[in-house]
């Protein structure tokens, strides 16, 4: 079962056997310890299985193979214990002062799990007495496989959901006299299939079940990529316990979270879009088909703020000894890989004046008062959908908060805070209903490897977007907001089809930003043409300098979306380090959508896009789902030779520059703004060729004021020159105030493209050290990092 993969070269394995059994809900109960850099606690998983799972039920023989004859080893359970109260208390750590850790095991009223104190288990060291040969009897038992990496799993137990007060309402008996495995699974089935209108009651019962006592420990084992669990005698997924509790802790070197310090020097931890996603944060089913909901309680020292993917704007509950508890939940099923958490000394930035319409919008959509009358039929599984909420469909600006380290307060107030409302409003005007009810935005620490990352209800932005004018901040914010629709509400069923997320967000960021600035149509068109020029240059550069096999948007071709009988699969190039630095999915995806929009006309295309969003929100798609629906909506006279097969061949399944783009770009490469840049480049070339001593009557060059994107294009053209003398470099810096420009401009000024000459004579402030680091977007597959 332990697949030996080279993390520097190989594909990413998704091990969970989702064809047999699916997680429907997670309840996390965690403590954050900054001194040891560990997150520890429990996670309770609620499953659903069916006849189709039973027919394909997995076994140890099927999923636990080894190249050697050594039998699989499983930790054997100890006799079942009654839950006892955890008496561990909080203690201040020398040298941590207000960074002290919250007392492990100190629960608020929303989390009262009992602990089984076992020194050997707590140490994380397996004793031989917990292991046995599963040779014969093990092959008859169903094996649950979860994605898991860099975790210390201490214990796994079945949860006695029948012990929850009032739970008998989910059974056919008014009183529970005899409790069986079948009855417990029936209770979980009734709970996970409650109607959407009863979402609040469902969350309450999930919480109650998560606090219920254990009723027997389960056998488990771990390898490099997975956690395997079985119960003796449970031969099918239907027989397997449908509610289990896992006691575990993360490891300081775990790759799903990063422990660091923020820009003010205070400790923090956050999920930064790792290629291995969240499997080093909690055991889970990572394949995107495992759409689940979750709720989480996180405890940390009272000086910290916990932000998370959640529908509620959580407030801390103060506990004893300076510890606080935060609780978040989501009711919209999404892949576990989209779960995000950030714990730090974040400061909330509030606008100086609060718009009355924003208050009204937040008031009208309080979760407890949400009106989920059916506005139209949705294609997704049932949940409290905003597309069915009449109030939500007209809400242009969703409630939002902005957080950052205290040292960035002024920069956020001046730039970011003012941009959020117009960017949210612009997105609504283009695509309609916001899929998520609220939004937190966090300026993350300086080690964040990209400009931004979007997750449900929360966006991470690099500090680099705060420098220079508002252009980079606005475009990046629009890009991440676009992911609420494409990447989150509508996800790729096969993570190799990243273009379905990044291509759409890249295309939409220009449209959103033009709308947010209220540009006139001709001006918006000119700026979008300029952006196309820049991206054309970058795509050409990318194709020249990357492996051909990594330039393909649909690498699995006709096998896209296919999984094994158990549901496991691999993500092609998922662990290849070169992939982090590539933007081919952004650029080729962008040009494909631009090509299609031009073929249809903008009005027709965006009307279709709103229809597509309404049809597929809350679902997973493949490329053909989008393309087939698009072609069905194209008038016959505009379709010409367009077909799904042709688009696959020309755009998605070939490396290099797509053939239609090769013929289209040269004709439209020089828009008015680009021609203005070409004229300025000629001036600078003349300046660079002048001798140190010039004739007195020779006229000085007069340079035009340039937009940020024009300045980027200018610098890219100048980087093509063999030499630029020091006087030219100094003049460039003075003319355009390069050290004060945004990260996109400064990246080019530092000469990071093609090994060109360094144009920036000096640069002060945080942007200088961050320019190279933020120049490329980290394309972690499902977390929608960009």
C-alpha positions in Angstrom: 0.0 0.0 0.0 3.0 2.3 0.7 3.5 3.7 -2.8 7.1 4.9 -3.2 7.0 8.2 -5.1 9.7 10.8 -5.5 8.2 14.1 -4.3 10.5 16.0 -6.5 9.4 14.3 -9.7 6.2 12.3 -9.5 2.5 12.6 -9.7 0.3 13.3 -6.6 -1.6 10.2 -5.4 -5.2 10.5 -4.2 -5.6 7.3 -2.1 -9.1 7.6 -0.6 -11.5 4.8 -1.7 -14.4 7.2 -2.5 -16.1 4.7 -4.8 -17.0 2.7 -1.7 -17.9 5.2 1.0 -18.0 9.0 1.1 -17.4 11.5 3.9 -20.4 13.8 4.1 -19.3 16.0 7.1 -16.2 16.7 9.2 -16.2 18.0 12.8 -12.8 19.2 13.9 -11.9 20.0 17.5 -8.3 21.4 17.6 -5.7 23.1 19.8 -3.0 25.3 18.3 0.4 25.1 20.1 2.8 27.7 18.9 5.7 26.6 21.1 5.8 23.0 19.8 4.4 24.1 16.4 1.7 21.4 16.5 -2.0 21.4 16.0 -3.7 18.5 17.8 -7.1 17.2 18.7 -9.8 15.1 17.1 -11.7 14.9 13.9 -15.1 13.1 13.6 -16.1 11.9 10.1 -19.7 11.1 9.1 -20.0 8.7 6.2 -22.7 7.7 3.7 -22.6 4.5 1.7 -25.1 2.9 -0.7 -25.8 -0.2 -2.8 -23.3 0.9 -5.4 -20.6 1.1 -2.7 -21.5 -2.4 -1.4 -21.1 -3.9 -4.8 -17.6 -2.5 -5.1 -16.7 -2.9 -1.4 -13.0 -2.7 -0.9 -10.9 -5.2 1.1 -7.5 -5.4 2.6 -6.5 -7.7 -0.1 -7.5 -5.2 -2.8 -6.0 -2.0 -1.4 -3.1 -3.2 0.8 -0.5 -4.7 -1.6 3.2 -4.8 -1.1 6.1 -5.7 -3.3 7.4 -7.9 -0.5 5.7 -10.8 1.2 5.5 -8.9 4.5 1.9 -8.8 5.7 0.2 -5.5 6.3 0.4 -4.5 10.0 -2.4 -2.9 11.9 -2.6 -1.3 15.4 -4.9 -3.4 17.5 -7.4 -1.6 19.7 -7.3 -1.7 23.4 -10.5 -2.6 25.3 -13.2 0.0 25.0 -12.9 2.7 27.7 -15.5 5.0 29.1 -14.7 8.6 28.3 -12.9 10.5 31.1 -12.4 14.2 31.6 -9.2 15.7 30.4 -7.6 17.4 33.3 -4.7 18.9 31.5 -4.6 22.7 32.1 -3.1 25.7 30.4 0.3 26.9 31.5 2.3 29.9 30.4 5.5 29.2 28.5 8.6 31.1 29.4 9.5 33.7 26.8 6.1 33.5 25.0 4.2 36.1 27.1 1.0 36.8 25.2 1.9 34.2 22.6 1.2 31.6 25.2 -0.6 28.5 24.1 -4.2 27.6 24.8 -4.6 24.8 27.3 -4.8 21.5 25.4 -8.1 19.8 26.2 -9.7 22.8 27.7 -13.0 22.8 26.0 -15.8 25.4 25.6 -19.4 24.3 25.7 -19.4 23.4 22.0 -16.7 20.7 22.3 -16.5 18.3 25.2 -14.9 15.2 23.8 -13.5 12.8 26.3 -9.9 11.7 26.2 -8.3 8.3 26.7 -5.0 9.1 28.3 -2.4 6.6 27.2 1.3 7.5 27.5 2.4 5.2 24.7 -0.2 6.6 22.3 0.5 10.2 23.3 4.1 9.7 22.6 3.3 8.8 19.0 5.4 5.6 19.2 3.8 2.4 18.2 4.4 -0.6 20.5 4.4 -4.1 19.1 1.5 -5.0 21.3 -0.7 -2.9 19.0 0.2 -4.8 15.9 -0.9 -8.1 14.4 -0.8 -10.1 11.2 -4.0 -9.5 9.3 -3.2 -12.2 6.7 -6.4 -14.3 6.6 -9.1 -12.6 8.6 -8.1 -9.2 7.5 -8.7 -9.9 3.8 -12.4 -10.3 4.6 -12.9 -6.9 6.2 -13.7 -3.6 4.5 -10.8 -1.2 4.5 -11.4 2.5 4.8 -8.6 4.5 3.1 -8.1 8.2 3.9 -5.6 10.6 2.4 -3.1 11.3 5.2 0.5 12.5 5.3 2.9 14.0 8.0 0.4 13.2 10.8 0.7 11.3 14.0 -2.5 9.3 14.4 -2.9 8.2 18.0 -6.2 6.4 18.1 -9.3 5.7 15.9 -12.7 4.8 17.5 -16.3 4.3 16.5 -18.6 7.0 17.9 -21.8 6.0 19.7 -24.2 8.4 18.0 -27.1 6.6 19.7 -26.0 8.1 23.0 -26.9 11.6 21.9 -30.0 13.0 23.7 -33.0 13.3 21.4 -31.3 11.2 18.6 -34.1 8.7 18.7 -36.1 11.1 16.4 -33.9 9.7 13.6 -35.0 6.1 14.2 -38.3 4.3 14.0 -38.3 3.6 17.7 -39.4 6.1 20.4 -36.9 4.6 22.8 -33.5 3.1 22.0 -33.4 -0.1 24.0 -31.0 -2.2 21.8 -28.3 -0.3 20.0 -26.7 -2.1 17.0 -24.2 -1.1 14.3 -27.1 -1.0 11.9 -29.0 1.4 14.1 -26.1 3.7 14.5 -25.5 3.8 10.7 -29.2 4.4 10.2 -29.0 7.4 12.5 -26.1 8.8 10.6 -27.9 8.2 7.3 -30.9 10.1 8.5 -28.7 12.9 9.8 -26.6 13.4 6.6 -29.7 13.4 4.4 -31.7 16.0 6.3 -33.4 18.6 4.1 -31.5 21.9 3.5 -34.2 23.8 5.4 -33.1 22.0 8.6 -29.4 22.9 8.3 -29.2 24.5 11.7 -30.7 21.5 13.4 -28.3 19.3 11.4 -25.2 21.2 12.5 -26.4 21.0 16.2 -26.8 17.2 15.9 -23.4 16.9 14.2 -21.9 18.7 17.2 -23.8 16.5 19.6 -22.7 13.4 17.9 -19.0 14.6 17.8 -19.1 14.8 21.6 -20.7 11.4 22.1 -18.6 8.7 23.8 -16.6 6.1 21.8 -18.0 2.6 21.6 -14.9 0.6 20.5 -11.5 1.3 19.0 -10.8 0.5 15.4 -7.7 -1.1 13.8 -5.6 1.4 11.8 -2.3 1.8 10.0 -0.5 4.6 8.2 1.9 4.8 5.3 3.5 7.6 3.4 0.2 8.8 1.8 -2.7 7.3 3.6 -4.5 6.2 6.8 -6.1 2.8 6.6 -8.9 1.8 9.1 -10.9 -1.3 9.5 -13.3 -3.0 11.9 -13.1 -6.7 12.4 -16.2 -8.3 11.0 -17.3 -5.3 9.0 -17.0 -6.8 5.5 -18.7 -4.0 3.4 -18.9 -0.3 3.4 -22.5 -0.6 4.6 -21.3 -2.6 7.6 -18.5 -0.2 8.5 -19.2 2.4 11.2 -20.6 5.6 9.7 -19.2 7.9 12.4 -15.6 7.6 13.6 -13.3 9.8 15.7 -9.6 10.1 15.0 -7.2 11.4 17.6 -4.2 12.9 15.9 -1.6 15.7 15.8 0.2 17.5 13.0 4.0 17.6 12.8 6.1 20.8 12.8 7.5 19.9 9.3 4.0 18.9 7.9 3.6 20.3 4.4 0.0 21.5 4.7 0.6 24.4 7.1 3.3 26.9 7.5 4.6 28.1 10.9 6.2 31.5 10.6 6.2 35.1 11.8 4.1 37.9 10.3 5.5 41.2 9.2 5.2 42.5 12.8 7.3 39.7 14.1 4.5 37.8 15.8 4.1 34.0 15.4 1.4 32.7 13.1 0.4 29.6 11.2 -1.7 29.2 8.0 -2.5 26.9 5.1 -0.5 28.2 2.1 -1.8 26.1 -0.7 0.6 23.1 -0.5 0.7 20.7 -3.4 -0.3 17.9 -1.0 -3.4 20.0 0.0 -4.8 19.4 3.5 -3.8 15.8 4.2 -1.1 17.0 6.6 -3.6 19.0 8.5 -6.3 16.4 9.0 -7.1 12.9 7.6 -9.6 13.3 4.8 -10.9 12.2 1.4 -9.0 14.4 -1.0 -10.6 13.4 -4.4 -12.8 16.2 -5.5 -15.8 13.9 -5.8 -15.8 13.7 -2.0 -17.9 16.9 -1.5 -18.4 17.5 2.2 -19.5 20.1 4.7 -17.6 20.8 7.9 -17.6 22.6 11.2 -14.5 23.3 13.3 -13.7 24.5 16.8 -10.1 25.9 17.2 -8.6 27.0 20.5 -5.6 29.3 20.8 -4.2 31.9 23.2 -6.6 34.8 23.5 -4.2 37.2 21.8 -4.7 35.3 18.5 -7.4 35.6 15.8 -8.5 32.4 14.1 -9.8 32.8 10.5 -11.2 29.9 8.5 -13.3 28.8 5.6 -16.7 29.4 7.2 -20.1 30.9 6.5 -20.2 32.7 9.9 -18.1 35.7 11.0 -16.9 33.9 14.1 -16.2 35.7 17.3 -14.0 34.3 20.1 -15.5 32.6 23.2 -13.2 33.4 26.1 -12.1 30.4 28.1 -10.1 30.1 31.3 -6.4 31.0 31.6 -6.3 33.4 28.6 -7.5 31.0 26.0 -10.1 31.6 23.4 -12.2 29.3 21.2 -13.4 30.0 17.6 -16.1 28.1 15.8 -16.8 28.1 12.1 -19.1 26.0 9.8 -20.1 25.5 6.2 -23.3 24.1 4.8 -22.3 24.0 1.1 -20.5 20.7 0.2 -17.0 21.2 -1.2 -13.8 19.2 -1.5 -11.8 19.0 1.7 -8.8 20.4 -0.1 -10.6 23.9 -0.1 -10.6 24.1 3.7 -8.3 26.9 4.9 -7.3 28.2 8.3 -5.0 31.0 9.5 -4.1 31.7 13.1 -2.2 34.9 14.0 -2.3 38.3 15.7 -4.3 39.7 12.8 -5.8 43.2 13.1 -9.2 43.9 11.5 -9.2 46.9 9.3 -12.5 48.8 9.4 -13.7 51.6 7.0 -13.9 55.0 8.5 -17.5 55.3 7.4 -19.8 52.3 7.1 -22.2 52.4 4.1 -25.8 52.0 5.1 -26.5 49.7 2.2 -23.8 47.3 3.4 -25.4 47.2 6.8 -28.8 46.5 5.3 -27.3 43.7 3.1 -25.7 42.0 6.0 -28.8 42.4 8.2 -31.1 41.0 5.5 -29.0 37.8 5.0 -28.4 36.7 8.6 -27.9 32.9 8.3 -30.6 32.2 10.9 -33.1 34.2 8.9 -32.2 33.1 5.4 -35.1 32.6 3.1 -34.5 29.6 0.9 -37.5 29.7 -1.3 -36.9 28.0 -4.7 -36.1 30.6 -7.4 -35.2 27.9 -9.9 -34.1 24.3 -10.0 -30.5 23.6 -9.1 -28.5 20.6 -10.3 -26.5 20.1 -7.2 -27.2 18.0 -4.1 -29.5 19.8 -1.7 -28.0 22.5 0.6 -29.0 26.0 1.6 -28.2 27.5 -1.8 -27.9 31.3 -2.3 -29.1 30.9 -5.8 -32.4 29.9 -4.3 -32.5 32.8 -1.9 -34.3 35.8 -3.5 -32.4 38.3 -1.2 -29.0 36.8 -2.1 -29.6 37.1 -5.8 -29.8 40.9 -5.6 -27.0 41.4 -3.1 -24.2 43.2 -4.9 -21.8 43.5 -2.0 -21.6 40.7 0.5 -20.4 41.4 4.1 -16.6 41.4 4.3 -13.8 41.9 6.7 -10.1 42.8 6.0 -7.3 41.5 8.3 -3.5 42.1 8.4 -0.6 42.4 10.7 -0.8 45.7 12.6 2.2 47.2 10.7 0.3 47.0 7.5 -2.8 48.8 8.8 -2.2 52.1 7.0 -1.4 50.4 3.7 -4.6 48.3 3.9 -6.7 51.4 4.8 -5.3 53.4 1.9 -5.5 50.7 -0.8 -7.2 47.4 -0.2 -10.2 48.4 2.0 -11.5 50.9 -0.5 -11.3 48.4 -3.4 -13.4 45.5 -1.9 -16.9 47.0 -2.3 -16.5 48.1 -6.0 -14.8 44.8 -6.9 -17.5 42.7 -5.3 -20.2 44.8 -7.0 -18.5 44.4 -10.3 -18.3 40.7 -10.0 -22.1 40.6 -9.2 -22.9 42.7 -12.2 -21.0 40.3 -14.5 -21.9 36.9 -13.1 -24.9 37.5 -10.8 -25.4 35.8 -7.4 -22.4 35.6 -5.1 -22.0 31.9 -4.3 -20.8 32.6 -0.7 -22.5 34.7 1.9 -19.5 36.6 3.3 -15.8 37.2 2.7 -12.7 37.6 4.8 -9.5 39.0 3.2 -6.1 38.4 4.9 -2.7 39.9 4.1 -0.5 36.9 4.8 3.1 36.7 5.9 6.0 37.5 3.6 6.8 33.9 2.9 3.6 33.4 1.0 4.7 32.1 -2.4 2.1 33.7 -4.6 0.1 36.9 -5.1 -3.2 35.4 -3.8 -5.2 32.3 -3.0 -9.0 31.9 -2.8 -10.8 29.5 -0.5 -14.5 29.4 0.6 -15.3 32.6 2.4 -11.6 33.7 2.7 -8.9 35.2 0.4 -5.2 35.4 1.1 -3.3 38.2 -0.5 0.4 38.9 -0.6 1.7 42.1 1.0 3.1 43.0 -2.4 -0.3 44.0 -3.7 -0.3 46.9 -1.3 2.7 48.7 -2.9 2.4 51.2 -5.8 -1.0 52.4 -7.0 -4.2 50.4 -6.7 -3.9 48.6 -10.1 -2.2 45.4 -9.0 -4.2 45.2 -5.8 -7.4 45.7 -7.8 -6.7 43.1 -10.5 -5.4 40.5 -8.0 -8.5 41.0 -5.8 -10.7 40.6 -8.8 -8.9 37.4 -9.8 -9.4 35.9 -6.4 -13.1 37.0 -6.2 -13.6 35.3 -9.6 -12.6 32.0 -8.0 -15.7 32.1 -5.9 -17.5 31.1 -9.0 -14.8 29.2 -11.0 -12.7 27.0 -8.8 -14.9 26.9 -5.7 -18.7 27.0 -6.5 -17.8 25.2 -9.8 -14.9 22.9 -9.4 -12.9 20.7 -11.7 -13.8 17.0 -11.4 -10.2 16.2 -12.5 -7.6 18.5 -11.0 -5.4 18.2 -14.1 -7.9 20.5 -15.8 -6.7 23.6 -13.9 -7.6 25.9 -16.7 -11.3 25.5 -15.6 -10.3 27.5 -12.6 -7.3 29.7 -13.5 -8.2 30.4 -17.1 -11.6 31.7 -16.1 -10.3 33.8 -13.2 -7.6 35.3 -15.5 -10.1 36.2 -18.1 -12.7 37.6 -15.6 -10.2 39.7 -13.6 -9.9 42.1 -16.6 -13.7 42.3 -16.9 -14.3 42.8 -13.2 -11.6 45.4 -12.8 -12.8 47.5 -15.8 -16.3 47.4 -14.3 -15.0 48.3 -10.8 -13.3 51.3 -12.3 -16.4 52.2 -14.3 -14.3 52.6 -17.4 -16.0 53.6 -20.7 -16.4 50.6 -23.1 -13.7 51.8 -25.5 -11.3 52.4 -22.7 -12.0 49.0 -21.1 -11.4 47.4 -24.5 -8.1 49.2 -25.0 -6.8 48.1 -21.6 -7.9 44.5 -22.1 -6.1 44.5 -25.5 -3.0 45.8 -23.7 -3.3 43.0 -21.1 -3.6 40.5 -24.0 -0.3 41.8 -25.4 1.4 41.2 -22.1 0.0 37.7 -21.7 0.9 36.9 -25.3 4.6 37.7 -24.5 4.5 35.6 -21.3 2.9 32.7 -23.1 5.5 32.7 -25.7 8.2 32.8 -23.0 6.5 30.0 -21.1 6.4 27.8 -24.1 10.0 28.4 -24.9 11.2 27.6 -21.4 9.0 24.7 -20.1 8.8 21.0 -20.8 6.3 20.2 -23.6 4.4 17.7 -21.5 3.6 20.3 -18.9 2.1 22.7 -21.5 -1.0 20.5 -22.1 -4.2 21.7 -20.4 -5.9 18.2 -20.6 -3.0 15.8 -20.2 -5.2 12.7 -19.5 -7.1 13.3 -22.7 -9.9 10.7 -23.1 -9.1 9.4 -19.6 -9.8 12.7 -17.9 -12.0 12.2 -14.9 -11.3 8.5 -14.7 -10.5 6.9 -11.4 -9.8 3.3 -10.3 -12.5 1.0 -9.1 -11.8 2.1 -5.5 -11.9 5.8 -6.4 -8.2 6.4 -6.0 -6.2 8.2 -8.7 -3.1 10.3 -9.4 -2.8 13.9 -10.3 -0.3 14.2 -13.2 2.7 16.4 -12.4 1.0 17.2 -9.0 4.3 17.1 -7.1 6.6 18.4 -9.9 8.4 21.5 -8.4 8.5 23.1 -11.9 4.7 23.2 -11.9 4.7 25.8 -9.2 6.4 28.3 -11.5 4.2 27.7 -14.5 1.3 29.8 -15.8 0.3 27.9 -18.8 -3.1 27.0 -17.4 -3.7 30.6 -16.7 -2.5 31.9 -20.1 -3.8 29.3 -22.5 -7.0 29.0 -20.7 -7.4 32.8 -20.8 -6.7 32.9 -24.6 -9.2 30.1 -25.2 -12.0 32.0 -23.4 -11.0 35.2 -25.1 -11.2 33.5 -28.4 -14.6 32.1 -27.6 -15.9 35.4 -26.3 -14.8 37.1 -29.5 -16.5 34.5 -31.6 -19.8 34.9 -29.8 -19.6 38.6 -29.0 -19.2 39.8 -25.4 -23.0 40.3 -24.7 -23.8 36.8 -25.9 -20.8 35.2 -24.1 -21.4 36.7 -20.7 -25.2 36.0 -20.9 -24.2 32.4 -21.5 -21.7 32.5 -18.7 -24.4 33.6 -16.2 -26.6 30.7 -17.5 -23.7 28.3 -17.1 -23.0 29.4 -13.5 -26.7 29.0 -12.6 -26.7 25.5 -14.1 -23.5 24.1 -12.7 -22.9 25.9 -9.3 -22.3 23.5 -6.5 -21.1 20.8 -9.0 -17.9 19.4 -10.4 -17.3 19.7 -14.2 -15.0 18.5 -17.0 -14.0 20.6 -20.0 -16.6 19.0 -22.2 -19.4 20.1 -19.8 -18.6 23.8 -20.4 -17.8 23.4 -24.1 -20.9 21.4 -25.0 -23.2 23.8 -23.3 -21.4 26.7 -24.9 -21.7 25.3 -28.4 -25.3 24.6 -27.9 -25.8 28.3 -27.2 -23.9 29.5 -30.2 -26.0 30.5 -33.3 -25.2 28.2 -36.2 -23.8 31.1 -38.3 -21.2 31.8 -35.6 -20.2 28.2 -34.9 -18.4 27.7 -38.2 -15.9 24.8 -37.6 -16.1 25.0 -33.8 -16.6 21.6 -32.1 -15.6 20.0 -28.8 -13.2 17.7 -30.6 -11.5 20.6 -32.5 -11.1 22.6 -29.3 -9.7 19.6 -27.5 -7.2 19.1 -30.4 -6.2 22.7 -30.9 -6.3 24.1 -27.4 -6.4 21.6 -24.6 -4.5 18.5 -25.7 -1.6 20.0 -27.5 1.6 21.6 -26.3 2.9 24.9 -27.5 0.9 27.9 -28.9 -2.6 26.8 -30.0 -2.9 27.0 -33.8 -5.9 29.4 -33.8 -3.9 31.8 -31.5 -0.9 31.7 -33.8 -2.9 33.2 -36.6 -5.0 35.5 -34.5 -2.5 37.2 -32.3 -0.1 38.9 -34.8 -3.1 40.7 -36.4 -4.3 42.2 -33.1 -1.1 42.4 -31.2 -0.7 46.2 -31.5 -3.5 48.0 -29.8 -3.4 51.8 -29.3 -1.9 51.6 -25.8 0.7 49.1 -27.1 1.6 51.4 -30.0 2.2 54.2 -27.5 4.6 51.9 -25.6 6.5 51.1 -28.8 7.0 54.8 -29.5 8.3 55.2 -25.9 10.7 52.3 -26.4 12.1 54.0 -29.5 12.8 57.1 -27.4 14.6 55.1 -24.8 16.7 53.3 -27.4 17.8 56.7 -28.8 18.6 57.9 -25.3 20.7 54.8 -24.6 22.7 55.3 -27.8 23.6 58.9 -27.1 27.2 59.6 -26.2 28.0 61.0 -22.8 28.7 64.4 -24.3 25.9 65.6 -26.5 25.6 68.5 -28.9 23.9 71.4 -27.2 21.2 71.9 -29.8 20.0 68.2 -29.5 16.5 68.2 -28.0 15.7 66.3 -24.8 13.3 63.4 -25.1 9.8 64.0 -23.7 8.3 60.8 -22.2 4.6 60.1 -21.9 3.0 59.1 -18.7 2.3 55.3 -18.8 -0.3 53.1 -17.2 1.2 50.3 -15.0 0.6 47.6 -17.6 2.2 49.9 -20.2 5.2 50.3 -18.0 5.5 46.5 -17.7 5.4 46.2 -21.4 8.0 48.9 -21.9 10.4 47.3 -19.4 9.9 43.9 -21.1 10.9 45.4 -24.5 13.9 47.2 -23.0 15.0 43.9 -21.4 15.5 42.6 -25.0 18.3 45.2 -25.5 21.8 43.8 -25.2 23.0 46.6 -23.1 21.6 49.6 -21.2 24.1 52.0 -19.9 24.0 53.3 -16.3 22.8 56.7 -17.3 19.8 55.1 -19.0 19.0 53.0 -16.0 19.1 56.0 -13.7 17.0 58.0 -16.0 14.4 55.2 -16.2 14.2 55.1 -12.4 13.8 58.9 -12.1 11.2 59.1 -14.9 8.9 56.3 -13.7 9.7 56.3 -9.9 10.4 52.6 -10.2 11.0 51.8 -6.5 7.5 53.0 -5.8 5.8 51.0 -8.5 3.8 47.8 -7.9 5.2 44.3 -7.9 4.5 43.6 -11.5 6.5 46.6 -12.6 9.3 46.0 -10.1 9.7 42.4 -11.2 10.6 43.6 -14.7 12.7 46.4 -13.3 14.7 43.8 -11.4 15.4 42.1 -14.7 13.9 38.7 -13.7 12.7 37.8 -17.2 15.0 36.0 -19.5 18.1 36.8 -17.5 18.0 40.4 -18.8 19.9 43.4 -17.4 18.9 44.7 -14.0 17.1 48.0 -14.6 16.5 48.9 -11.0 19.4 50.9 -9.6 18.1 50.6 -6.0 14.8 49.7 -4.3 13.7 50.3 -0.7 10.9 48.8 1.2 9.3 45.4 1.3 8.7 45.2 -2.5 12.4 44.8 -3.3 12.8 41.5 -1.5 9.4 40.2 -2.5 9.3 41.1 -6.2 10.9 37.9 -7.5 8.9 35.8 -4.9 5.6 37.2 -5.9 6.3 37.3 -9.6 4.9 33.8 -10.1 1.6 32.3 -9.0 1.6 29.1 -7.0 -0.8 26.8 -8.8 -1.8 24.4 -6.1 -4.5 22.4 -7.8 -7.7 22.5 -5.7 -7.1 25.3 -3.2 -7.5 27.8 -6.0 -4.2 29.5 -5.5 -3.2 32.0 -8.0 
